[in-house]
Amino acid sequence: MSTLGQQLKQLRNNKKLSQPEFAEQVGIEQSYLSKLENDKSIPSNEIFRSLLRALDMSIDEFMKPLMTSDDKVRLIQIPDVEQWIKSQAINTAVKQRKFIYCAMFLISFGCALFYAGHKNYVFNEQFYEYQSIGVIKPNEPLEIFNHWRTLIVDKTKVDEKRREMIARRVELSQFISVYKGGSFSENVDGGTRVYTFKSKLQPIPHYGNNWLEFIGLFAALFGIALAVFEPKLTRHQ
């Protein structure tokens, strides 16, 4: 971890300047520069600005290597540095809140997705089978296919009616995801079809639910990881 003096000396050497040359650019005595580089003195705010101008650096560039330095205790005696450190603390707090909010959202959203997939709320896996015997003509009773005999007045026409009803038997089945009770009717060409409940089918797996569970679990774990590693992610380098 560098100190202010070590930082100044390193930056001066990087520019290949001697102490006298650099002191002249800053506008200070060489002896004073020597004290600064040996951490025997702290520059005033005005001299600190002159140092930055001579180094052609912003305060961000100069201070980032010193963020983890114990020398910050001395550095805050410089008003510009003190203000910069306060602004960085505020920025860090804002970043921390954003990370926490993002983590909370991901955890909540992930849990909701996983639950929706697990309970089949989005992609249904349960189906019910309903069956219709045939088309019921207008003005015929809904139970015509099961009780047509009781409706015949002329018994000599039983065989004729039987053949008619057999010819009209065209069974259709519907597999629907919503239970509609014991029966329901639909208007079709030529009359009405009555569908009666036949059976509840075994659940049919839907890949969409598996994906919801996977994405939900991934989002929740990613949110937890953000919360755990937030201090490292928002720490100044």
MIVEX-709884 format. One record per residue: y, x, z of N, C-alpha, C in turn; residue in one letter. Coordinates in steps of 0.05 Angstrom, whole numbers. Atoms other than C-alpha are relative to their C-alpha. Layout:
BEGIN
PT      n_v      n_u      n_w     ca_v     ca_u     ca_w      c_v      c_u      c_w   aa
PT        Y        X        Z        Y        X        Z        Y        X        Z    a
...
END
This chain:
BEGIN
PT      n_v      n_u      n_w     ca_v     ca_u     ca_w      c_v      c_u      c_w   aa
PT      -24       17        0        0        0        0       25       18        0    m
PT      -24      -17        3       66       31      -23       22       -9       19    s
PT      -24        6      -15      130       35       16       23        1      -20    t
PT      -23       -1       18      200       29      -13        5       28      -10    l
PT       -5      -27        9      208      104      -14      -21       10      -20    g
PT       21       -8       18      141      116      -47        3      -13      -27    q
PT       -5       15       24      157       62      -98       23       13      -16    q
PT      -22      -12       14      224       94     -115       -7       27      -12    l
PT        8      -26       10      194      163     -122      -18       -2      -24    k
PT       19        4       22      138      138     -167       15       -9      -25    q
PT      -15       10       24      186      100     -212       18       21      -11    l
PT      -17      -22       10      233      159     -216      -16       20      -16    r
PT       18      -19       14      176      205     -236       -9      -12      -26    n
PT        9       13       24      153      154     -287       22        3      -22    n
PT      -22       -3       20      222      160     -320        6       29       -5    k
PT       -3      -29        4      216      236     -316       28        9        7    k
PT      -27       -8       -9      281      243     -277       -2       16       26    l
PT       -1      -15      -25      297      294     -224       17      -17       20    s
PT      -16       14      -20      328      271     -159       30        1       -6    q
PT      -29       -1        7      398      296     -180        7      -19      -23    p
PT       -6       17       24      393      260     -247       -1      -29        8    e
PT        3       28       -7      369      195     -217       23       -8       19    f
PT      -22        6      -19      420      198     -160       26       -4      -14    a
PT      -24        3       16      475      207     -211        1      -27      -14    e
PT        1       26       14      452      145     -250        5      -23       20    q
PT       -3       21      -20      450      104     -186       28        1       11    v
PT      -27       -3      -11      517      131     -162       -1        6       29    g
PT        3       -7      -28      493      160      -96       -4       30        2    i
PT        5      -28       -4      485      229      -66      -30        6       -1    e
PT       28       -8        1      420      267      -77      -13       -1       28    q
PT       10       -1      -28      412      275       -2       -7      -28        9    s
PT        6       27       -8      416      200        7      -25      -11      -15    y
PT       24        8       15      365      189      -48      -25       11       13    l
PT       23      -13      -13      319      238      -13       -8      -16       25    s
PT        6       16      -24      325      197       51      -14      -26       -7    k
PT       13       25        9      308      134       13      -29        4       -8    l
PT       27       -5       10      247      165      -20      -19        8       23    e
PT       16       -8      -23      223      191       48        0      -22       22    n
PT        0       23      -19      233      122       81       15        6       26    d
PT      -16       -6      -24      285      150      128       26      -17        0    k
PT      -23       18        2      337       99      106       -6      -24      -17    s
PT        2       24       16      344       29       77       26       -4      -15    i
PT      -25        3       16      393       18       20       15      -26        6    p
PT      -16       25       -2      449      -32       25       -7      -18      -23    s
PT        6       19       22      446      -93      -19       12       10      -26    n
PT      -13      -10       24      495      -62      -68      -15       24      -12    e
PT       15      -23       10      457        3      -73      -27       -8      -11    i
PT       26       10       10      391      -35      -81        4      -11      -29    f
PT       -5       10       28      421      -70     -142        5       23      -19    r
PT       -4      -24       17      444       -3     -169      -26       14       -7    s
PT       27      -12        5      373       24     -161      -15      -16      -21    l
PT       14       17       19      346      -35     -200       12        4      -28    l
PT      -13       -4       26      397      -25     -256       -8       27      -11    r
PT        7      -27        9      381       50     -260      -29        1       -9    a
PT       28        1        7      307       34     -263       -5      -20      -23    l
PT        2       20       21      320      -22     -314      -23      -20        8    d
PT       21       18      -10      276      -69     -272       13      -25       13    m
PT       -8       24      -15      282     -139     -245      -11        2       29    s
PT       10       -1      -28      272     -153     -171      -29       -8        2    i
PT       28        8        0      206     -187     -188      -18       24       -6    d
PT       16      -23        8      179     -125     -223       -1       21       23    e
PT       -2      -20      -21      203      -80     -166      -16       -8       25    f
PT       11        9      -25      177     -123     -109      -30       -7       -1    m
PT       29        8        1      108     -145     -134      -19       21       12    k
PT       18      -19      -12       74      -79     -116        4        2       31    p
PT       -6       -3      -29      106      -84      -46       -7      -26       15    l
PT        5       26      -13       84     -156      -31      -21        3       23    m
PT       20       -3      -21       24     -132       10        6       24       18    t
PT       -8      -23      -15       61      -74       40       11       -7       28    s
PT      -12        3      -27       77      -68      114       30        6        0    d
PT      -28       -7        2      145      -43       91       18      -24       -3    d
PT      -16       24        4      167     -114       80       18       -6       25    k
PT      -15        4      -25      190     -115      153       28       14       -2    v
PT      -26      -14        4      243      -63      134       15      -11      -24    r
PT      -13        9       25      256      -91       65       17      -25        4    l
PT      -15       25       -3      280     -158       91       28        5       11    i
PT      -27       -7       -9      341     -121      118       19        0      -24    q
PT      -15        2       24      364     -122       45        3      -29       -7    i
PT       -3       29        5      394     -192       32      -13      -10      -25    p
PT       13       10       24      370     -197      -40      -30       -1        3    d
PT       29        0       -4      299     -178      -19       -8      -22       19    v
PT        6       21      -19      301     -226       40       -1      -28      -15    e
PT       -1       25       15      322     -283       -7      -23       -2      -19    q
PT       23        0       19      269     -263      -58      -26       -7       14    w
PT       25        5      -15      214     -263       -5       -2      -29        8    i
PT       -1       28       -8      236     -332       19       -7      -18      -24    k
PT        6       16       24      235     -359      -52      -29        2       -8    s
PT       28       -3        6      166     -330      -63      -18      -16       19    q
PT       15       16      -19      142     -363        1        0      -30       -7    a
PT       -2       28        9      168     -430      -24      -17       -5      -24    i
PT       16        3       24      135     -420      -92      -30        0        7    n
PT       28       -1       -8       70     -402      -58       -9      -26       13    t
PT        6       26      -13       73     -465      -15       -3      -22      -20    a
PT        2       20       21       85     -507      -77      -27        3      -15    v
PT       25       -4       14       26     -475     -112      -24       -8       17    k
PT       22        7      -18      -18     -485      -51       -3      -31        1    q
PT        2       29        0       -1     -559      -49      -12      -11      -26    r
PT       11        9       25      -16     -566     -123      -30        5       -1    k
PT       29       -6        0      -83     -532     -114      -15      -20       18    f
PT       13       18      -18     -100     -576      -55       -2      -28      -12    i
PT        0       27       12      -79     -640      -91      -20       -1      -23    y
PT       19       -1       22     -119     -619     -152      -28        0       10    c
PT       27       -1      -12     -179     -602     -109       -8      -28       11    a
PT        6       27      -11     -175     -670      -73       -6      -20      -22    m
PT        5       18       23     -170     -706     -140      -27        4      -12    f
PT       26       -6       13     -229     -670     -170      -23       -8       18    l
PT       22        8      -18     -272     -682     -108       -3      -30        0    i
PT        1       29        0     -254     -756     -106      -10      -11      -27    s
PT        7       10       26     -260     -766     -181      -30        7       -6    f
PT       28       -8        4     -326     -727     -183      -19      -18       16    g
PT       17       17      -16     -356     -768     -126       -1      -28      -12    c
PT        0       27       12     -334     -833     -160      -17       -1      -26    a
PT       16       -2       24     -365     -811     -226      -30        1        6    l
PT       28       -3       -7     -430     -790     -193      -11      -27       11    f
PT        9       25      -11     -434     -856     -155       -3      -21      -22    y
PT        1       19       22     -419     -897     -218      -25        5      -17    a
PT       24       -6       15     -474     -860     -255      -26       -6       15    g
PT       24        5      -17     -523     -866     -197       -6      -29        2    h
PT        3       29       -3     -511     -941     -190        0      -15      -26    k
PT        1       12       26     -511     -953     -265       23      -20       -5    n
PT      -22       19        3     -442     -986     -262       12        1      -28    y
PT      -12       -2       27     -420     -961     -331      -21       -6      -21    v
PT       22        5       19     -486     -959     -369      -23      -14       14    f
PT       21       15      -13     -534    -1013     -349      -28        9       -8    n
PT       28       -8        5     -607     -996     -343      -20      -23        6    e
PT       17       23       -7     -633    -1065     -320        3      -22      -21    q
PT       -1       20       20     -651    -1117     -373      -18      -24        7    f
PT       15       25       -5     -677    -1189     -371       -9      -11      -26    y
PT       11       11       25     -721    -1221     -423        1      -31        1    e
PT       -1       28        3     -706    -1292     -445      -13       -8      -27    y
PT       15        8       24     -748    -1330     -496        6      -29       -8    q
PT       -5       26       11     -734    -1389     -541      -23       -8      -19    s
PT       23        9       16     -789    -1431     -573        8       -6      -29    i
PT       -9        8       26     -750    -1459     -631       27      -14        1    g
PT      -26       13        2     -688    -1496     -655       -3      -30        6    v
PT        0       28       -8     -674    -1563     -622       22      -14      -17    i
PT      -18       14       18     -642    -1612     -671       20      -17       17    k
PT      -19       18      -14     -580    -1653     -653      -13      -26        9    p
PT       10       25      -12     -595    -1714     -609      -28        2       10    n
PT       26       -4      -12     -662    -1685     -589        3       10       29    e
PT       -1      -11      -27     -676    -1672     -515       -6       30        0    p
PT        4      -29       -1     -675    -1599     -494      -29        8        5    l
PT       28       -7       -6     -748    -1603     -472      -18      -11      -22    e
PT       16       12       22     -772    -1630     -540      -25       15       -6    i
PT       24      -15        8     -821    -1573     -553      -22       -2       21    f
PT       20        2      -20     -857    -1584     -487       -8      -29        6    n
PT        6       28       -7     -854    -1660     -482        3      -19      -24    h
PT       -4       17       24     -852    -1685     -554      -19      -24        0    w
PT       20       22        0     -915    -1728     -542       11      -25       14    r
PT       -9       23      -15     -880    -1772     -491       22      -15      -14    t
PT      -22       13       14     -826    -1789     -540       -9      -16      -25    l
PT       11       14       23     -872    -1817     -594       -7      -29        7    i
PT        6       29       -5     -873    -1893     -597      -25       -8      -16    v
PT       23        6       17     -921    -1899     -655      -21       21        2    d
PT       21      -20       -6     -985    -1864     -633      -15        9      -26    k
PT       14       -8       24    -1010    -1861     -705       14       24      -13    t
PT      -15      -23       11     -958    -1808     -719       -1       25       17    k
PT        3      -23      -17     -981    -1760     -666       -7       26      -15    v
PT        8      -24       16    -1016    -1713     -715       23       10      -18    d
PT      -23       -7       18     -956    -1714     -762       21       15       17    e
PT      -21      -12      -17     -909    -1698     -704       -9       28       10    k
PT       10      -26       -9     -955    -1642     -680        4       21      -21    r
PT       -3      -19       22     -954    -1609     -748       29        8       -3    r
PT      -28       -6        2     -879    -1615     -750        9       19       22    e
PT       -9      -17      -22     -870    -1584     -681      -12       28       -2    m
PT       12      -27        4     -918    -1527     -697       16       15      -21    i
PT      -15      -13       22     -879    -1513     -761       27        9       10    a
PT      -27       -6      -10     -814    -1512     -722        0       22       22    r
PT        2      -21      -21     -839    -1462     -670        5       28      -12    r
PT       -7      -27        9     -804    -1398     -687       12       14       25    v
PT       -8      -12      -26     -801    -1358     -622       18       24       -4    e
PT      -18      -23       -1     -744    -1310     -609        4        9       29    l
PT       -5      -11      -27     -731    -1265     -550       27       15        0    s
PT      -24      -15       -4     -667    -1236     -523       -3       18       25    q
PT        0      -19      -23     -661    -1175     -477       29        5        7    f
PT      -28       -2       -8     -596    -1179     -440        3       14       28    i
PT       -4      -15      -25     -566    -1139     -383       11      -17       23    s
PT      -10       18      -21     -539    -1199     -345      -19      -23        5    v
PT       17       22       -6     -582    -1249     -309       15      -26       -2    y
PT      -14       25        5     -563    -1319     -334      -14      -24       12    k
PT       14       22      -13     -607    -1360     -288      -26       -6      -14    g
PT       26        8       11     -669    -1398     -307        0       -5      -30    g
PT       -2        5       29     -644    -1416     -377       29       -1       -8    s
PT      -26        3       12     -584    -1418     -423       -3       -8      -29    f
PT        3        9       28     -570    -1448     -491       21       12      -18    s
PT      -18      -11       20     -537    -1423     -555       -1      -19      -24    e
PT       -1       15       25     -513    -1462     -615       -7       17      -24    n
PT        9      -15       23     -547    -1440     -679        1      -19      -24    v
PT        2       17       24     -553    -1465     -751      -22      -20        4    d
PT       20       21       -2     -589    -1531     -749       -3      -12       28    g
PT        3       12      -26     -581    -1545     -675        5       20       23    g
PT       -3      -16      -25     -590    -1509     -608      -25       14        7    t
PT       22      -15      -11     -635    -1456     -580        3        2       30    r
PT        0       -3      -30     -653    -1458     -506      -17       24        7    v
PT       14      -24       -8     -672    -1390     -478       -7       -3       30    y
PT        9        2      -28     -713    -1391     -414       -9       28       10    t
PT        6      -26      -11     -723    -1332     -367      -30        4       -1    f
PT       29       -7        2     -789    -1297     -379       -7       22       20    k
PT        7      -22      -19     -788    -1231     -340       24       19        3    s
PT      -20      -21       -5     -746    -1176     -310      -14       26       -8    k
PT       13      -24       11     -761    -1112     -348        4       23       18    l
PT       -3      -25      -15     -772    -1044     -318       26       14       -9    q
PT      -25      -13        8     -707    -1004     -317       -4       19      -23    p
PT        1      -17       23     -693     -968     -382       21       22        4    i
PT      -19      -22       -6     -660     -899     -368       21        2      -23    p
PT      -22       -4       19     -593     -888     -402       12       28        5    h
PT      -10      -28       -3     -570     -816     -415       29        1        9    y
PT      -28        0       -9     -498     -837     -403        2        2       30    g
PT       -1       -2      -29     -513     -846     -329       -6       29       10    n
PT        6      -28       -7     -544     -776     -326       24       18       -4    n
PT      -24      -16        6     -481     -747     -358       21       -6       21    w
PT      -20        7      -21     -437     -785     -308       -6       15       26    l
PT        8      -14      -24     -477     -756     -251        6       30       -2    e
PT       -4      -29        4     -474     -686     -280       30        7        1    f
PT      -29       -6        1     -399     -688     -295       12       -5       28    i
PT      -10        5      -26     -385     -719     -228       -6       21       20    g
PT        8      -21      -18     -424     -667     -190       15       26       -6    l
PT      -14      -24        8     -392     -611     -230       30       -1        9    f
PT      -28        3       -7     -321     -638     -218        3        2       31    a
PT       -2       -2      -29     -334     -646     -143       -4       28       10    a
PT        5      -28       -8     -362     -576     -136       23       18       -8    l
PT      -24      -16        8     -304     -547     -176       23       -5       18    f
PT      -21        6      -19     -256     -583     -130       -4       14       26    g
PT        6      -14      -25     -291     -555      -69        6       30       -3    i
PT       -5      -29        5     -288     -485     -100       30        6        0    a
PT      -28       -3        0     -213     -494     -112       11        1       28    l
PT      -10        1      -27     -202     -513      -40       -8       25       16    a
PT       10      -23      -15     -244     -455      -14       15       26       -8    v
PT      -12      -25       10     -213     -401      -58       30       -2       -4    f
PT      -29        4        3     -142     -429      -57       16       23       11    e
PT      -16      -23      -10     -116     -373      -12        1       24      -18    p
PT        1      -22       18     -139     -320      -60       14       -5      -27    k
PT      -12        7       25     -115     -357     -121       30       -2        1    l
PT      -29        2       -2      -45     -367      -95       13       24       13    t
PT      -11      -24      -12      -38     -299      -63       15       17      -21    r
PT      -15      -17       19       14     -254      -95      -14       27       -2    h
PT       12      -27        5      -14     -192     -127       20       22        3    q
END
